[in-house]
Amino acid sequence: MKNTMGVELSSSERTLVECYQSLVRLLKESQELAPFERRNALKAVAALWQVVNGLDLDPGNLYDIGA
């Protein structure tokens, strides 16, 4: 996986990006989460958004998932 600058991400960086993408997918697709689960997952996504943005990837807009 490469960032927008064409730099290859390390395996640790890829794992962080995959975590971000998995949480975003869960928040978009699942209606089964309890309110506290959804709220805490959104907080985790917000923190991981900073990581993904810092890796020069396009993490998208948090408003798209209800943050």
C-alpha positions as CSV (number, residue, x, y, z in Angstrom):
1,M,0.0,0.0,0.0
2,K,1.4,3.4,-1.0
3,N,0.4,6.8,0.3
4,T,-0.4,9.8,-2.0
5,M,3.3,10.6,-2.2
6,G,4.1,7.2,-3.5
7,V,5.8,6.0,-0.4
8,E,5.3,2.3,0.6
9,L,3.7,1.9,4.0
10,S,5.3,-0.4,6.6
11,S,3.4,-3.4,7.8
12,S,2.6,-1.6,11.1
13,E,1.3,1.4,9.2
14,R,-0.8,-0.8,6.9
15,T,-2.3,-2.5,10.0
16,L,-3.3,0.9,11.4
17,V,-5.0,1.8,8.1
18,E,-6.8,-1.5,8.1
19,C,-8.1,-0.8,11.6
20,Y,-9.4,2.5,10.5
21,Q,-11.0,1.1,7.4
22,S,-12.6,-1.7,9.4
23,L,-14.1,0.6,12.0
24,V,-15.4,3.0,9.3
25,R,-17.0,0.0,7.5
26,L,-18.6,-1.2,10.8
27,L,-20.0,2.2,11.6
28,K,-21.5,2.7,8.1
29,E,-23.0,-0.8,7.8
30,S,-24.0,-1.8,11.3
31,Q,-27.2,-0.7,13.1
32,E,-26.7,-3.2,15.9
33,L,-24.3,-1.2,18.0
34,A,-25.5,0.1,21.4
35,P,-25.2,3.9,21.8
36,F,-22.1,3.6,24.0
37,E,-20.4,1.2,21.5
38,R,-21.1,3.5,18.6
39,R,-19.9,6.6,20.5
40,N,-16.6,4.9,21.5
41,A,-16.1,3.5,18.1
42,L,-16.5,7.0,16.7
43,K,-13.8,8.2,19.1
44,A,-11.5,5.5,18.0
45,V,-12.1,6.4,14.4
46,A,-11.4,10.0,15.1
47,A,-8.0,9.1,16.7
48,L,-7.1,6.7,13.8
49,W,-8.2,9.4,11.3
50,Q,-5.3,11.5,12.6
51,V,-2.9,8.6,12.0
52,V,-4.2,7.9,8.5
53,N,-4.1,11.6,7.6
54,G,-0.5,11.8,8.9
55,L,0.5,9.0,6.7
56,D,-0.5,11.1,3.7
57,L,-3.6,9.0,2.8
58,D,-7.0,10.4,2.2
59,P,-9.1,9.2,5.2
60,G,-12.3,10.9,4.0
61,N,-14.6,13.1,6.0
62,L,-15.7,12.0,9.5
63,Y,-19.1,13.5,8.9
64,D,-19.8,10.8,6.4
65,I,-20.0,8.2,9.2
66,G,-21.9,10.4,11.6
67,A,-19.1,11.8,13.7
